[in-house]
Amino acid sequence: MFSTTISPQLADVIAESKRLTQTERLLLARTLLDSILSDETLEEMDWMALGLAEFQKDWDNEDDAIYDNWKEHYGVEEG
């Protein structure tokens, strides 16, 4: 299952985790992931996601749709 040697403690945790429900395992996985990500990293990821969402709203609008076919609009030929 694992490509590296694991400690006996980790082997015990893995064995015990098999007794958990799927929801409990997902919560455990999230908790473990959060424990290695710093609060700063999480905040940065949230900020980037918010920025991307706002950029996409601004980018995809009817007023700018004319520029979607800019080559045709400006008479640029392929080649």
Summary of the structure (lengths in Angstrom):
residues: 79
radius of gyration: 24.0
end to end distance: 51.7
largest distance: 68.6
contacts: 123
relative contact order: 0.05
helix: 73%
strand: 0%
